[in-house]
Amino acid sequence: MYIMPKQQILFVINPVSGSGKSFDWKSLISDNLDSTRFNYNIRFTQAQGDAIIFTREAVGRGIDIICAVGGDGTINEVAQGLINTSSALAIIPRGSGNGLARHFKIPTDPAKAIKKLSASQLHSIDTGLLNEKLFLCVAGLGFDATVAKAFDQFGKRGLLTYAWLSIRNFFTYRAENYTITLDQKKIITQAFLIAFANASQFGNNAYIAPTASTDDGLLNLVIIKPFPIWSIFGLISKVFNKKIHLSKYCDSYLFQSLKIESPNSIAHIDGEPVDSGQQVQVSVRPNSLNILY
């Protein structure tokens, strides 16, 4: 009788992600992971970039699955070490928004997420690049990039902090002019925000691209045009009810690659602020990441 060999998992854990609640991760994993299918090890990150290093070392040793335990930033770092390899990403979400995990309906409760991992299936998904920087979920320019930078500098995490910073910046932010070259077509537009979506949402079930697919070989370009202040509550409602693409203030396109001339150099990648420069290139890498969900 042939016995399938167990798969090897490395859990890469960011201990400072989440609400501040600490876990006995070894006990939590042992109690909820299917020990008949998996063997595991744990490594804790201490600094930015550790997850990339740990992942590349694990891939070099032939580890089957690297499970990112943290927010979208930790997940992005682990994914950087997995692009175009045979090893797979798994996710235990511990961030503020958990956009990619929510897109794939991975529970935010750690015990439930580990149990789901035990029964998950392997998939191949697309990834995005903004000026050669990897994103898995959503990248963007404009208002959301401004808020992402403020959120990063504020110190305190969480949905309430993000909401407060969004409100504070909303009353001072001004839409800007962009020139977009998309599939040989030039679009000159004023925009409140521009999103490049591989998955459907920013996080916290805020759907900026409700129809986005992670395995169609395309990215979604979403342009939110300037709108009167009285329409803000209707727009927010559409975002959380998967209807923003139906708004008259929203233009949507599918693309493989594009270029944008931006009036400033602030962008975000999976919610993390980056300096993009004023020339921005965005492209898709089809079927470049194996993932379990």
Stockholm file with secondary structure:
# STOCKHOLM 1.0

chainA/1-293         MYIMPKQQILFVINPVSGSGKSFDWKSLISDNLDSTRFNYNIRFTQAQGDAIIFTREAVGRGIDIICAVGGDGTINEVAQGLINTSSALAIIPRGSGNGLARHFKIPTDPAKAIKKLSASQLHSIDTGLLNEKLFLCVAGLGFDATVAKAFDQFGKRGLLTYAWLSIRNFFTYRAENYTITLDQKKIITQAFLIAFANASQFGNNAYIAPTASTDDGLLNLVIIKPFPIWSIFGLISKVFNKKIHLSKYCDSYLFQSLKIESPNSIAHIDGEPVDSGQQVQVSVRPNSLNILY
#=GR chainA/1-293 SS CCCCCCEEEEEEECTTCSSSCCCCHHHHHHHHSCTTTEEEEEEECCSTTHHHHHHHHHHHTTCSEEEEEESHHHHHHHHHTTTTSSCEEEEEECSSSBHHHHHTTCCSSHHHHHHHHHTCCEEEEEEEEETTEEESSEEEEEHHHHHHHHHHHHCCCSHHHHHHHHHHHHTTCCCEEEEEEETTEEEEEEESEEEEESSSBSBTTCBSSTTCCTTSSCEEEEEECCCCGGGHHHHHHHHHTTCGGGSTTEEEEEESEEEEECSSCEEEETTEEEECCSEEEEEEEEEEEEEEC
#=GC SS_cons         CCCCCCEEEEEEECTTCSSSCCCCHHHHHHHHSCTTTEEEEEEECCSTTHHHHHHHHHHHTTCSEEEEEESHHHHHHHHHTTTTSSCEEEEEECSSSBHHHHHTTCCSSHHHHHHHHHTCCEEEEEEEEETTEEESSEEEEEHHHHHHHHHHHHCCCSHHHHHHHHHHHHTTCCCEEEEEEETTEEEEEEESEEEEESSSBSBTTCBSSTTCCTTSSCEEEEEECCCCGGGHHHHHHHHHTTCGGGSTTEEEEEESEEEEECSSCEEEETTEEEECCSEEEEEEEEEEEEEEC
//
